[in-house]
Amino acid sequence: MIGGISVTQLLILLVIVMLVFGTKRLRNIGSDLGSAVKGFRKGIEEEPADKEPEKISKSENASAAVQAKEEKAKATRPTDTDV
């Protein structure tokens, strides 16, 4: 017994699923699911390990720092609703 489901119950469920969907459709679903898993695994394996992150120029870094300071200053100012 696996988790409260007996082998007999699993066979009855399998027969019902085959009657509802048909063997051809189940075969297509199985092959589609298998190819999706295979493609997912292939995509993960092909990810390059030595991929360098994009380099940020000094000017972009400086402008980002200025923007962050401005946002922080705006966030700390009390508004009319805070007073």
PyMOL Python script that loads the backbone (N, CA, C, O; Angstrom):
from pymol import cmd

cmd.read_pdbstr("""\
ATOM      1  N   MET A   1       0.830  -1.177   0.000  1.00  0.00           N
ATOM      2  CA  MET A   1       0.000   0.000   0.000  1.00  0.00           C
ATOM      3  C   MET A   1       0.880   1.247   0.000  1.00  0.00           C
ATOM      4  O   MET A   1       1.744   1.387   0.865  1.00  0.00           O
ATOM      5  N   ILE A   2       0.677   2.144  -0.945  1.00  0.00           N
ATOM      6  CA  ILE A   2       1.463   3.368  -1.075  1.00  0.00           C
ATOM      7  C   ILE A   2       0.588   4.544  -0.667  1.00  0.00           C
ATOM      8  O   ILE A   2      -0.296   4.947  -1.422  1.00  0.00           O
ATOM      9  N   GLY A   3       0.822   5.094   0.512  1.00  0.00           N
ATOM     10  CA  GLY A   3       0.090   6.281   0.944  1.00  0.00           C
ATOM     11  C   GLY A   3      -1.409   6.094   1.012  1.00  0.00           C
ATOM     12  O   GLY A   3      -2.153   7.041   0.756  1.00  0.00           O
ATOM     13  N   GLY A   4      -1.878   4.904   1.349  1.00  0.00           N
ATOM     14  CA  GLY A   4      -3.304   4.677   1.473  1.00  0.00           C
ATOM     15  C   GLY A   4      -3.982   4.306   0.173  1.00  0.00           C
ATOM     16  O   GLY A   4      -5.199   4.119   0.165  1.00  0.00           O
ATOM     17  N   ILE A   5      -3.257   4.192  -0.925  1.00  0.00           N
ATOM     18  CA  ILE A   5      -3.841   3.817  -2.218  1.00  0.00           C
ATOM     19  C   ILE A   5      -3.327   2.430  -2.577  1.00  0.00           C
ATOM     20  O   ILE A   5      -2.118   2.205  -2.647  1.00  0.00           O
ATOM     21  N   SER A   6      -4.242   1.513  -2.799  1.00  0.00           N
ATOM     22  CA  SER A   6      -3.830   0.140  -3.122  1.00  0.00           C
ATOM     23  C   SER A   6      -3.582   0.004  -4.621  1.00  0.00           C
ATOM     24  O   SER A   6      -3.912   0.892  -5.408  1.00  0.00           O
ATOM     25  N   VAL A   7      -3.000  -1.111  -4.989  1.00  0.00           N
ATOM     26  CA  VAL A   7      -2.703  -1.385  -6.390  1.00  0.00           C
ATOM     27  C   VAL A   7      -4.007  -1.486  -7.189  1.00  0.00           C
ATOM     28  O   VAL A   7      -4.071  -1.031  -8.331  1.00  0.00           O
ATOM     29  N   THR A   8      -5.016  -2.066  -6.607  1.00  0.00           N
ATOM     30  CA  THR A   8      -6.306  -2.205  -7.279  1.00  0.00           C
ATOM     31  C   THR A   8      -6.898  -0.833  -7.612  1.00  0.00           C
ATOM     32  O   THR A   8      -7.416  -0.618  -8.708  1.00  0.00           O
ATOM     33  N   GLN A   9      -6.814   0.080  -6.661  1.00  0.00           N
ATOM     34  CA  GLN A   9      -7.334   1.428  -6.890  1.00  0.00           C
ATOM     35  C   GLN A   9      -6.556   2.135  -7.995  1.00  0.00           C
ATOM     36  O   GLN A   9      -7.146   2.852  -8.804  1.00  0.00           O
ATOM     37  N   LEU A  10      -5.242   1.942  -8.035  1.00  0.00           N
ATOM     38  CA  LEU A  10      -4.432   2.541  -9.098  1.00  0.00           C
ATOM     39  C   LEU A  10      -4.808   1.977 -10.463  1.00  0.00           C
ATOM     40  O   LEU A  10      -4.878   2.724 -11.439  1.00  0.00           O
ATOM     41  N   LEU A  11      -5.051   0.672 -10.544  1.00  0.00           N
ATOM     42  CA  LEU A  11      -5.450   0.075 -11.821  1.00  0.00           C
ATOM     43  C   LEU A  11      -6.802   0.588 -12.288  1.00  0.00           C
ATOM     44  O   LEU A  11      -6.994   0.854 -13.475  1.00  0.00           O
ATOM     45  N   ILE A  12      -7.742   0.728 -11.356  1.00  0.00           N
ATOM     46  CA  ILE A  12      -9.066   1.265 -11.709  1.00  0.00           C
ATOM     47  C   ILE A  12      -8.934   2.701 -12.208  1.00  0.00           C
ATOM     48  O   ILE A  12      -9.582   3.080 -13.183  1.00  0.00           O
ATOM     49  N   LEU A  13      -8.106   3.493 -11.550  1.00  0.00           N
ATOM     50  CA  LEU A  13      -7.874   4.873 -11.965  1.00  0.00           C
ATOM     51  C   LEU A  13      -7.240   4.924 -13.354  1.00  0.00           C
ATOM     52  O   LEU A  13      -7.619   5.756 -14.178  1.00  0.00           O
ATOM     53  N   LEU A  14      -6.285   4.046 -13.615  1.00  0.00           N
ATOM     54  CA  LEU A  14      -5.636   3.994 -14.922  1.00  0.00           C
ATOM     55  C   LEU A  14      -6.633   3.651 -16.020  1.00  0.00           C
ATOM     56  O   LEU A  14      -6.591   4.245 -17.097  1.00  0.00           O
ATOM     57  N   VAL A  15      -7.519   2.711 -15.768  1.00  0.00           N
ATOM     58  CA  VAL A  15      -8.530   2.330 -16.755  1.00  0.00           C
ATOM     59  C   VAL A  15      -9.470   3.494 -17.033  1.00  0.00           C
ATOM     60  O   VAL A  15      -9.819   3.747 -18.186  1.00  0.00           O
ATOM     61  N   ILE A  16      -9.882   4.199 -15.992  1.00  0.00           N
ATOM     62  CA  ILE A  16     -10.783   5.354 -16.178  1.00  0.00           C
ATOM     63  C   ILE A  16     -10.102   6.443 -16.991  1.00  0.00           C
ATOM     64  O   ILE A  16     -10.715   7.020 -17.889  1.00  0.00           O
ATOM     65  N   VAL A  17      -8.835   6.732 -16.686  1.00  0.00           N
ATOM     66  CA  VAL A  17      -8.097   7.762 -17.427  1.00  0.00           C
ATOM     67  C   VAL A  17      -7.945   7.354 -18.882  1.00  0.00           C
ATOM     68  O   VAL A  17      -8.068   8.194 -19.774  1.00  0.00           O
ATOM     69  N   MET A  18      -7.677   6.070 -19.139  1.00  0.00           N
ATOM     70  CA  MET A  18      -7.544   5.602 -20.525  1.00  0.00           C
ATOM     71  C   MET A  18      -8.866   5.707 -21.278  1.00  0.00           C
ATOM     72  O   MET A  18      -8.876   6.022 -22.468  1.00  0.00           O
ATOM     73  N   LEU A  19      -9.978   5.448 -20.598  1.00  0.00           N
ATOM     74  CA  LEU A  19     -11.280   5.558 -21.249  1.00  0.00           C
ATOM     75  C   LEU A  19     -11.626   7.015 -21.557  1.00  0.00           C
ATOM     76  O   LEU A  19     -12.229   7.307 -22.589  1.00  0.00           O
ATOM     77  N   VAL A  20     -11.247   7.923 -20.665  1.00  0.00           N
ATOM     78  CA  VAL A  20     -11.585   9.332 -20.858  1.00  0.00           C
ATOM     79  C   VAL A  20     -10.716   9.958 -21.949  1.00  0.00           C
ATOM     80  O   VAL A  20     -11.234  10.615 -22.853  1.00  0.00           O
ATOM     81  N   PHE A  21      -9.409   9.760 -21.871  1.00  0.00           N
ATOM     82  CA  PHE A  21      -8.500  10.433 -22.797  1.00  0.00           C
ATOM     83  C   PHE A  21      -8.148   9.599 -24.022  1.00  0.00           C
ATOM     84  O   PHE A  21      -7.879  10.165 -25.082  1.00  0.00           O
ATOM     85  N   GLY A  22      -8.142   8.318 -23.915  1.00  0.00           N
ATOM     86  CA  GLY A  22      -7.732   7.468 -25.026  1.00  0.00           C
ATOM     87  C   GLY A  22      -6.224   7.267 -25.012  1.00  0.00           C
ATOM     88  O   GLY A  22      -5.477   8.117 -24.527  1.00  0.00           O
ATOM     89  N   THR A  23      -5.790   6.142 -25.546  1.00  0.00           N
ATOM     90  CA  THR A  23      -4.365   5.800 -25.480  1.00  0.00           C
ATOM     91  C   THR A  23      -3.515   6.709 -26.370  1.00  0.00           C
ATOM     92  O   THR A  23      -2.384   7.040 -26.013  1.00  0.00           O
ATOM     93  N   LYS A  24      -4.042   7.109 -27.508  1.00  0.00           N
ATOM     94  CA  LYS A  24      -3.268   7.957 -28.419  1.00  0.00           C
ATOM     95  C   LYS A  24      -2.988   9.316 -27.788  1.00  0.00           C
ATOM     96  O   LYS A  24      -1.870   9.827 -27.863  1.00  0.00           O
ATOM     97  N   ARG A  25      -4.007   9.891 -27.170  1.00  0.00           N
ATOM     98  CA  ARG A  25      -3.830  11.201 -26.538  1.00  0.00           C
ATOM     99  C   ARG A  25      -2.876  11.111 -25.345  1.00  0.00           C
ATOM    100  O   ARG A  25      -2.052  12.003 -25.144  1.00  0.00           O
ATOM    101  N   LEU A  26      -2.982  10.038 -24.550  1.00  0.00           N
ATOM    102  CA  LEU A  26      -2.070   9.852 -23.420  1.00  0.00           C
ATOM    103  C   LEU A  26      -0.632   9.702 -23.899  1.00  0.00           C
ATOM    104  O   LEU A  26       0.291  10.223 -23.274  1.00  0.00           O
ATOM    105  N   ARG A  27      -0.442   8.991 -25.008  1.00  0.00           N
ATOM    106  CA  ARG A  27       0.900   8.821 -25.569  1.00  0.00           C
ATOM    107  C   ARG A  27       1.464  10.170 -26.011  1.00  0.00           C
ATOM    108  O   ARG A  27       2.641  10.455 -25.790  1.00  0.00           O
ATOM    109  N   ASN A  28       0.623  11.000 -26.635  1.00  0.00           N
ATOM    110  CA  ASN A  28       1.064  12.327 -27.066  1.00  0.00           C
ATOM    111  C   ASN A  28       1.404  13.212 -25.875  1.00  0.00           C
ATOM    112  O   ASN A  28       2.402  13.933 -25.902  1.00  0.00           O
ATOM    113  N   ILE A  29       0.582  13.163 -24.830  1.00  0.00           N
ATOM    114  CA  ILE A  29       0.849  13.961 -23.628  1.00  0.00           C
ATOM    115  C   ILE A  29       2.155  13.529 -22.993  1.00  0.00           C
ATOM    116  O   ILE A  29       2.952  14.368 -22.573  1.00  0.00           O
ATOM    117  N   GLY A  30       2.382  12.215 -22.920  1.00  0.00           N
ATOM    118  CA  GLY A  30       3.622  11.696 -22.339  1.00  0.00           C
ATOM    119  C   GLY A  30       4.847  12.112 -23.127  1.00  0.00           C
ATOM    120  O   GLY A  30       5.864  12.492 -22.546  1.00  0.00           O
ATOM    121  N   SER A  31       4.757  12.044 -24.441  1.00  0.00           N
ATOM    122  CA  SER A  31       5.918  12.423 -25.254  1.00  0.00           C
ATOM    123  C   SER A  31       6.167  13.929 -25.187  1.00  0.00           C
ATOM    124  O   SER A  31       7.319  14.362 -25.162  1.00  0.00           O
ATOM    125  N   ASP A  32       5.108  14.726 -25.156  1.00  0.00           N
ATOM    126  CA  ASP A  32       5.266  16.174 -25.023  1.00  0.00           C
ATOM    127  C   ASP A  32       5.899  16.541 -23.684  1.00  0.00           C
ATOM    128  O   ASP A  32       6.773  17.405 -23.612  1.00  0.00           O
ATOM    129  N   LEU A  33       5.449  15.876 -22.637  1.00  0.00           N
ATOM    130  CA  LEU A  33       6.003  16.140 -21.311  1.00  0.00           C
ATOM    131  C   LEU A  33       7.470  15.725 -21.245  1.00  0.00           C
ATOM    132  O   LEU A  33       8.296  16.434 -20.670  1.00  0.00           O
ATOM    133  N   GLY A  34       7.788  14.583 -21.832  1.00  0.00           N
ATOM    134  CA  GLY A  34       9.175  14.117 -21.850  1.00  0.00           C
ATOM    135  C   GLY A  34      10.085  15.051 -22.627  1.00  0.00           C
ATOM    136  O   GLY A  34      11.202  15.326 -22.188  1.00  0.00           O
ATOM    137  N   SER A  35       9.634  15.543 -23.770  1.00  0.00           N
ATOM    138  CA  SER A  35      10.464  16.457 -24.560  1.00  0.00           C
ATOM    139  C   SER A  35      10.626  17.802 -23.851  1.00  0.00           C
ATOM    140  O   SER A  35      11.663  18.452 -23.984  1.00  0.00           O
ATOM    141  N   ALA A  36       9.609  18.221 -23.100  1.00  0.00           N
ATOM    142  CA  ALA A  36       9.727  19.475 -22.347  1.00  0.00           C
ATOM    143  C   ALA A  36      10.762  19.349 -21.239  1.00  0.00           C
ATOM    144  O   ALA A  36      11.567  20.258 -21.035  1.00  0.00           O
ATOM    145  N   VAL A  37      10.748  18.239 -20.529  1.00  0.00           N
ATOM    146  CA  VAL A  37      11.733  18.010 -19.466  1.00  0.00           C
ATOM    147  C   VAL A  37      13.133  17.904 -20.061  1.00  0.00           C
ATOM    148  O   VAL A  37      14.090  18.439 -19.501  1.00  0.00           O
ATOM    149  N   LYS A  38      13.252  17.217 -21.192  1.00  0.00           N
ATOM    150  CA  LYS A  38      14.548  17.065 -21.856  1.00  0.00           C
ATOM    151  C   LYS A  38      15.084  18.425 -22.306  1.00  0.00           C
ATOM    152  O   LYS A  38      16.270  18.708 -22.136  1.00  0.00           O
ATOM    153  N   GLY A  39      14.230  19.259 -22.871  1.00  0.00           N
ATOM    154  CA  GLY A  39      14.647  20.594 -23.294  1.00  0.00           C
ATOM    155  C   GLY A  39      15.039  21.470 -22.119  1.00  0.00           C
ATOM    156  O   GLY A  39      15.980  22.259 -22.216  1.00  0.00           O
ATOM    157  N   PHE A  40      14.327  21.338 -21.013  1.00  0.00           N
ATOM    158  CA  PHE A  40      14.656  22.102 -19.804  1.00  0.00           C
ATOM    159  C   PHE A  40      16.025  21.705 -19.278  1.00  0.00           C
ATOM    160  O   PHE A  40      16.837  22.568 -18.943  1.00  0.00           O
ATOM    161  N   ARG A  41      16.285  20.410 -19.203  1.00  0.00           N
ATOM    162  CA  ARG A  41      17.590  19.937 -18.728  1.00  0.00           C
ATOM    163  C   ARG A  41      18.709  20.388 -19.668  1.00  0.00           C
ATOM    164  O   ARG A  41      19.781  20.788 -19.215  1.00  0.00           O
ATOM    165  N   LYS A  42      18.460  20.324 -20.963  1.00  0.00           N
ATOM    166  CA  LYS A  42      19.465  20.742 -21.941  1.00  0.00           C
ATOM    167  C   LYS A  42      19.757  22.234 -21.805  1.00  0.00           C
ATOM    168  O   LYS A  42      20.908  22.658 -21.908  1.00  0.00           O
ATOM    169  N   GLY A  43      18.720  23.020 -21.576  1.00  0.00           N
ATOM    170  CA  GLY A  43      18.896  24.460 -21.404  1.00  0.00           C
ATOM    171  C   GLY A  43      19.706  24.796 -20.165  1.00  0.00           C
ATOM    172  O   GLY A  43      20.506  25.731 -20.179  1.00  0.00           O
ATOM    173  N   ILE A  44      19.504  24.044 -19.101  1.00  0.00           N
ATOM    174  CA  ILE A  44      20.267  24.286 -17.876  1.00  0.00           C
ATOM    175  C   ILE A  44      21.722  23.890 -18.063  1.00  0.00           C
ATOM    176  O   ILE A  44      22.616  24.598 -17.598  1.00  0.00           O
ATOM    177  N   GLU A  45      21.976  22.776 -18.734  1.00  0.00           N
ATOM    178  CA  GLU A  45      23.346  22.306 -18.938  1.00  0.00           C
ATOM    179  C   GLU A  45      24.128  23.213 -19.879  1.00  0.00           C
ATOM    180  O   GLU A  45      25.345  23.335 -19.737  1.00  0.00           O
ATOM    181  N   GLU A  46      23.465  23.849 -20.833  1.00  0.00           N
ATOM    182  CA  GLU A  46      24.152  24.681 -21.810  1.00  0.00           C
ATOM    183  C   GLU A  46      24.488  26.067 -21.287  1.00  0.00           C
ATOM    184  O   GLU A  46      25.187  26.822 -21.962  1.00  0.00           O
ATOM    185  N   GLU A  47      24.007  26.421 -20.104  1.00  0.00           N
ATOM    186  CA  GLU A  47      24.295  27.738 -19.553  1.00  0.00           C
ATOM    187  C   GLU A  47      25.795  27.847 -19.284  1.00  0.00           C
ATOM    188  O   GLU A  47      26.339  27.065 -18.504  1.00  0.00           O
ATOM    189  N   PRO A  48      26.466  28.806 -19.917  1.00  0.00           N
ATOM    190  CA  PRO A  48      27.914  28.904 -19.746  1.00  0.00           C
ATOM    191  C   PRO A  48      28.297  29.311 -18.323  1.00  0.00           C
ATOM    192  O   PRO A  48      27.746  30.257 -17.761  1.00  0.00           O
ATOM    193  N   ALA A  49      29.250  28.576 -17.759  1.00  0.00           N
ATOM    194  CA  ALA A  49      29.686  28.850 -16.393  1.00  0.00           C
ATOM    195  C   ALA A  49      30.636  30.035 -16.339  1.00  0.00           C
ATOM    196  O   ALA A  49      30.727  30.715 -15.317  1.00  0.00           O
ATOM    197  N   ASP A  50      31.350  30.288 -17.443  1.00  0.00           N
ATOM    198  CA  ASP A  50      32.338  31.369 -17.454  1.00  0.00           C
ATOM    199  C   ASP A  50      31.767  32.680 -17.988  1.00  0.00           C
ATOM    200  O   ASP A  50      32.523  33.572 -18.372  1.00  0.00           O
ATOM    201  N   LYS A  51      30.478  32.800 -18.015  1.00  0.00           N
ATOM    202  CA  LYS A  51      29.830  34.002 -18.530  1.00  0.00           C
ATOM    203  C   LYS A  51      30.114  35.180 -17.605  1.00  0.00           C
ATOM    204  O   LYS A  51      29.841  35.118 -16.406  1.00  0.00           O
ATOM    205  N   GLU A  52      30.661  36.247 -18.166  1.00  0.00           N
ATOM    206  CA  GLU A  52      30.987  37.433 -17.379  1.00  0.00           C
ATOM    207  C   GLU A  52      29.769  38.345 -17.296  1.00  0.00           C
ATOM    208  O   GLU A  52      29.030  38.483 -18.270  1.00  0.00           O
ATOM    209  N   PRO A  53      29.557  38.960 -16.155  1.00  0.00           N
ATOM    210  CA  PRO A  53      28.476  39.931 -16.071  1.00  0.00           C
ATOM    211  C   PRO A  53      28.814  41.156 -16.913  1.00  0.00           C
ATOM    212  O   PRO A  53      29.983  41.455 -17.160  1.00  0.00           O
ATOM    213  N   GLU A  54      27.788  41.847 -17.342  1.00  0.00           N
ATOM    214  CA  GLU A  54      28.025  43.032 -18.161  1.00  0.00           C
ATOM    215  C   GLU A  54      28.780  44.074 -17.347  1.00  0.00           C
ATOM    216  O   GLU A  54      28.471  44.330 -16.183  1.00  0.00           O
ATOM    217  N   LYS A  55      29.777  44.666 -17.992  1.00  0.00           N
ATOM    218  CA  LYS A  55      30.576  45.674 -17.297  1.00  0.00           C
ATOM    219  C   LYS A  55      29.856  47.015 -17.347  1.00  0.00           C
ATOM    220  O   LYS A  55      29.338  47.424 -18.386  1.00  0.00           O
ATOM    221  N   ILE A  56      29.837  47.682 -16.208  1.00  0.00           N
ATOM    222  CA  ILE A  56      29.195  48.987 -16.105  1.00  0.00           C
ATOM    223  C   ILE A  56      30.276  50.050 -16.181  1.00  0.00           C
ATOM    224  O   ILE A  56      31.277  49.991 -15.467  1.00  0.00           O
ATOM    225  N   SER A  57      30.063  51.013 -17.046  1.00  0.00           N
ATOM    226  CA  SER A  57      31.054  52.067 -17.183  1.00  0.00           C
ATOM    227  C   SER A  57      31.052  52.960 -15.953  1.00  0.00           C
ATOM    228  O   SER A  57      30.093  52.965 -15.182  1.00  0.00           O
ATOM    229  N   LYS A  58      32.126  53.712 -15.774  1.00  0.00           N
ATOM    230  CA  LYS A  58      32.247  54.590 -14.607  1.00  0.00           C
ATOM    231  C   LYS A  58      31.173  55.668 -14.612  1.00  0.00           C
ATOM    232  O   LYS A  58      30.664  56.038 -13.554  1.00  0.00           O
ATOM    233  N   SER A  59      30.823  56.175 -15.790  1.00  0.00           N
ATOM    234  CA  SER A  59      29.803  57.221 -15.862  1.00  0.00           C
ATOM    235  C   SER A  59      28.426  56.663 -15.483  1.00  0.00           C
ATOM    236  O   SER A  59      27.648  57.336 -14.807  1.00  0.00           O
ATOM    237  N   GLU A  60      28.127  55.438 -15.919  1.00  0.00           N
ATOM    238  CA  GLU A  60      26.861  54.824 -15.543  1.00  0.00           C
ATOM    239  C   GLU A  60      26.812  54.570 -14.038  1.00  0.00           C
ATOM    240  O   GLU A  60      25.774  54.758 -13.402  1.00  0.00           O
ATOM    241  N   ASN A  61      27.923  54.149 -13.484  1.00  0.00           N
ATOM    242  CA  ASN A  61      27.991  53.889 -12.052  1.00  0.00           C
ATOM    243  C   ASN A  61      27.808  55.177 -11.264  1.00  0.00           C
ATOM    244  O   ASN A  61      27.114  55.188 -10.247  1.00  0.00           O
ATOM    245  N   ALA A  62      28.432  56.274 -11.727  1.00  0.00           N
ATOM    246  CA  ALA A  62      28.319  57.559 -11.039  1.00  0.00           C
ATOM    247  C   ALA A  62      26.887  58.092 -11.120  1.00  0.00           C
ATOM    248  O   ALA A  62      26.356  58.595 -10.130  1.00  0.00           O
ATOM    249  N   SER A  63      26.267  57.984 -12.289  1.00  0.00           N
ATOM    250  CA  SER A  63      24.893  58.478 -12.421  1.00  0.00           C
ATOM    251  C   SER A  63      23.928  57.639 -11.588  1.00  0.00           C
ATOM    252  O   SER A  63      22.942  58.163 -11.070  1.00  0.00           O
ATOM    253  N   ALA A  64      24.198  56.364 -11.456  1.00  0.00           N
ATOM    254  CA  ALA A  64      23.356  55.509 -10.618  1.00  0.00           C
ATOM    255  C   ALA A  64      23.495  55.901  -9.152  1.00  0.00           C
ATOM    256  O   ALA A  64      22.514  55.885  -8.408  1.00  0.00           O
ATOM    257  N   ALA A  65      24.710  56.253  -8.733  1.00  0.00           N
ATOM    258  CA  ALA A  65      24.925  56.657  -7.350  1.00  0.00           C
ATOM    259  C   ALA A  65      24.205  57.969  -7.057  1.00  0.00           C
ATOM    260  O   ALA A  65      23.612  58.123  -5.990  1.00  0.00           O
ATOM    261  N   VAL A  66      24.251  58.919  -7.998  1.00  0.00           N
ATOM    262  CA  VAL A  66      23.564  60.195  -7.822  1.00  0.00           C
ATOM    263  C   VAL A  66      22.057  59.973  -7.735  1.00  0.00           C
ATOM    264  O   VAL A  66      21.382  60.566  -6.893  1.00  0.00           O
ATOM    265  N   GLN A  67      21.541  59.123  -8.600  1.00  0.00           N
ATOM    266  CA  GLN A  67      20.108  58.845  -8.608  1.00  0.00           C
ATOM    267  C   GLN A  67      19.692  58.171  -7.296  1.00  0.00           C
ATOM    268  O   GLN A  67      18.622  58.466  -6.762  1.00  0.00           O
ATOM    269  N   ALA A  68      20.509  57.294  -6.791  1.00  0.00           N
ATOM    270  CA  ALA A  68      20.183  56.618  -5.534  1.00  0.00           C
ATOM    271  C   ALA A  68      20.156  57.619  -4.380  1.00  0.00           C
ATOM    272  O   ALA A  68      19.299  57.527  -3.501  1.00  0.00           O
ATOM    273  N   LYS A  69      21.096  58.583  -4.377  1.00  0.00           N
ATOM    274  CA  LYS A  69      21.116  59.599  -3.329  1.00  0.00           C
ATOM    275  C   LYS A  69      19.862  60.470  -3.392  1.00  0.00           C
ATOM    276  O   LYS A  69      19.277  60.801  -2.360  1.00  0.00           O
ATOM    277  N   GLU A  70      19.450  60.841  -4.618  1.00  0.00           N
ATOM    278  CA  GLU A  70      18.250  61.656  -4.791  1.00  0.00           C
ATOM    279  C   GLU A  70      17.002  60.919  -4.305  1.00  0.00           C
ATOM    280  O   GLU A  70      16.146  61.505  -3.643  1.00  0.00           O
ATOM    281  N   GLU A  71      16.908  59.646  -4.636  1.00  0.00           N
ATOM    282  CA  GLU A  71      15.758  58.868  -4.202  1.00  0.00           C
ATOM    283  C   GLU A  71      15.734  58.725  -2.683  1.00  0.00           C
ATOM    284  O   GLU A  71      14.670  58.765  -2.065  1.00  0.00           O
ATOM    285  N   LYS A  72      16.900  58.559  -2.096  1.00  0.00           N
ATOM    286  CA  LYS A  72      16.976  58.429  -0.645  1.00  0.00           C
ATOM    287  C   LYS A  72      16.579  59.744   0.025  1.00  0.00           C
ATOM    288  O   LYS A  72      15.882  59.744   1.040  1.00  0.00           O
ATOM    289  N   ALA A  73      17.025  60.859  -0.546  1.00  0.00           N
ATOM    290  CA  ALA A  73      16.681  62.165   0.019  1.00  0.00           C
ATOM    291  C   ALA A  73      15.176  62.417  -0.074  1.00  0.00           C
ATOM    292  O   ALA A  73      14.580  62.952   0.861  1.00  0.00           O
ATOM    293  N   LYS A  74      14.562  62.038  -1.191  1.00  0.00           N
ATOM    294  CA  LYS A  74      13.124  62.211  -1.346  1.00  0.00           C
ATOM    295  C   LYS A  74      12.352  61.331  -0.358  1.00  0.00           C
ATOM    296  O   LYS A  74      11.309  61.728   0.163  1.00  0.00           O
ATOM    297  N   ALA A  75      12.869  60.160  -0.117  1.00  0.00           N
ATOM    298  CA  ALA A  75      12.179  59.218   0.758  1.00  0.00           C
ATOM    299  C   ALA A  75      12.219  59.663   2.225  1.00  0.00           C
ATOM    300  O   ALA A  75      11.313  59.339   2.993  1.00  0.00           O
ATOM    301  N   THR A  76      13.250  60.393   2.612  1.00  0.00           N
ATOM    302  CA  THR A  76      13.380  60.789   4.025  1.00  0.00           C
ATOM    303  C   THR A  76      12.698  62.115   4.338  1.00  0.00           C
ATOM    304  O   THR A  76      12.534  62.450   5.511  1.00  0.00           O
ATOM    305  N   ARG A  77      12.293  62.881   3.318  1.00  0.00           N
ATOM    306  CA  ARG A  77      11.620  64.151   3.554  1.00  0.00           C
ATOM    307  C   ARG A  77      10.214  63.898   4.078  1.00  0.00           C
ATOM    308  O   ARG A  77       9.500  63.040   3.560  1.00  0.00           O
ATOM    309  N   PRO A  78       9.814  64.650   5.111  1.00  0.00           N
ATOM    310  CA  PRO A  78       8.432  64.484   5.572  1.00  0.00           C
ATOM    311  C   PRO A  78       7.463  65.120   4.570  1.00  0.00           C
ATOM    312  O   PRO A  78       7.756  66.167   3.993  1.00  0.00           O
ATOM    313  N   THR A  79       6.352  64.504   4.378  1.00  0.00           N
ATOM    314  CA  THR A  79       5.345  65.066   3.469  1.00  0.00           C
ATOM    315  C   THR A  79       4.256  65.710   4.317  1.00  0.00           C
ATOM    316  O   THR A  79       4.286  65.644   5.546  1.00  0.00           O
ATOM    317  N   ASP A  80       3.312  66.321   3.655  1.00  0.00           N
ATOM    318  CA  ASP A  80       2.225  66.993   4.355  1.00  0.00           C
ATOM    319  C   ASP A  80       1.422  66.002   5.212  1.00  0.00           C
ATOM    320  O   ASP A  80       0.925  66.351   6.283  1.00  0.00           O
ATOM    321  N   THR A  81       1.306  64.780   4.725  1.00  0.00           N
ATOM    322  CA  THR A  81       0.507  63.810   5.466  1.00  0.00           C
ATOM    323  C   THR A  81       1.263  63.282   6.684  1.00  0.00           C
ATOM    324  O   THR A  81       0.643  62.789   7.626  1.00  0.00           O
ATOM    325  N   ASP A  82       2.601  63.378   6.677  1.00  0.00           N
ATOM    326  CA  ASP A  82       3.393  62.899   7.792  1.00  0.00           C
ATOM    327  C   ASP A  82       3.389  63.868   8.967  1.00  0.00           C
ATOM    328  O   ASP A  82       3.593  63.462  10.111  1.00  0.00           O
ATOM    329  N   VAL A  83       3.162  65.130   8.693  1.00  0.00           N
ATOM    330  CA  VAL A  83       3.263  66.171   9.730  1.00  0.00           C
ATOM    331  C   VAL A  83       2.013  66.259  10.542  1.00  0.00           C
ATOM    332  O   VAL A  83       1.926  67.079  11.455  1.00  0.00           O
TER     333      VAL A  83
END
""", "prot")
cmd.dss("prot")
cmd.show_as("cartoon", "prot")
cmd.util.cbc("prot")
cmd.orient("prot")
